[in-house]
Amino acid sequence: MDREQPRSLLGAIIREQRELAALPMRQLAKSVGISNPYLSQIERGLRAPSEAVLEALAAALDLSAEDLYRRAGFVDPAPAADDASHTDLAAAIAAAPELTAAQRRAMAEIHRSFMDANRVRRAGAGEEPADTQEGGEK
């Protein structure tokens, strides 16, 4: 896949979500701690935001960074049900009675973001996904 295409799509998604939230560009940039020109370049697909900036943009737009990555085509859709370790951990988090609902949501989000970040890293490096490697860690 052309690496420019997901970046352009990511910028378009951020712009669309900003407009849906009725947030002026200057207000979003200020809330995220970046310059207005930098946000403009991200929205136009000229610059790719760092993970930290993307996470801040996602939070300001009430989205998850993983959702932005997925919608832009940087990562494949959620792992298939046959990815046993992923689904086992997700189920354990969801069923943990010692955690509050907010803690379970946070843990699940962290788990998903790590999984997605690793997929992005592997895709960028041209590596084979760990779940298809013999004995690879997930």
N, C-alpha and C positions, 0 to 999 in steps of 0.2 A: 504494500500500500504506500502511496506517496505520503511522505511525512508532513508535507505542507497541508494536505487535505484535512487531517484531524485537527491540526492547529487552527486552521481557518474555521472549521466547524465548531471547535471549542470556543473561539471568540464570538461566533454568531450565537451560540447557545447562551454565553454569558450576557451578551447584549440583549437577547430576547428575554432572558429572565430578569435583567435589570429593568427593562421597559415594562414587563408584566408587573413588577413590583412598584412601578411608578417612581423609580429612584433616578434622580439626575446623575449623570456621570460623575460630576464633581463630588456629590455626596457619597457615592459608593467608593470612589477613590480615597476620599478622606477617611471613611470608616475602616477601610482596609489598610490604610497607611502607605499608599502608593500615590504617585503623581497622576494627575489627570491625563497628561500625554501618554504615560505608560499604559494606563487602562485603555485609552483609545487604541494604542498599538495592539494590545491583546485582543480587543474586540474586533479589530480589522484583520487579525491573523498574522500580523507582522512580527509579533514577539510571542514567545511561549512563556507563560508564567512559571515561576519556580513552584515546587510543591507547596511551600509555605504560603505563597501568594494565592495559589489556587485554593488551598484550604480556607484561607481568610475570605476570599471571594465567595466560595460556596457557603460558608457560614453566614456571611452578610446577606446572601440571597436565600437563606433558609433551605439549602440543598446539601447534599453530601458531595465531597470531592470525587468519591468513587462513581457516583451517578454522572457527574460531569465527564469524567474520563470515559465511562462506558458509552454515554450518548455521543461523544465526539469520535468514538471508534478507536481509542487508544488501547482498550482492553476488550476482550471478548465478553459476551453476556455472562451472567453469574455462572459459576461452575456447575457442571452437571451433577445430578444426584449420585452418580457412581464415584464421585470424589469423596470417599469415605471419611478421611481424616477431617476434611473441611466440614462436612455435614455433621459428623460426630461432635466436633468442637462447638459448632453453632448450636446444636441441640443441647449440649451440656450447659452452655451459657444461658440459653433460653429457659432451661429447667432449674437453674441454680436457686434454691429457695433462700439461701443466705444473702442474696443480692436483692437490692431494690429494683423496681422496674427501670428507673433511670440508670442505675449501674449496669443492668443487663443490656440496655440499649447502647450505652457507651462502650461496653466490652465488645458487643457484636459489631459496632461501627469500627472500632480499632482493628478487630480481626479482619473484617472485610477490607479495610483500607490497606492493611499489610499485604493481604492476598493480591489485591489489585495493583499495589505499588510494585510487588515482585513480578507480576505479569507484565507491567509496563517496562520494567528494567530488562526482563528477559527478551521481550519483543524488540526493544531497542538494541540489544546486544546480539540479536539473532539466535539466541539460545533456545533449545527445546524446552518446553514447560517441564517443571520438576515432576509433575504427576505422570509424565510419559517416560521419564528416565528410569532405568533399572535401579531400584533401591534409592532413588533420589529423595531428599528431604522436601517437605512441603512447607 
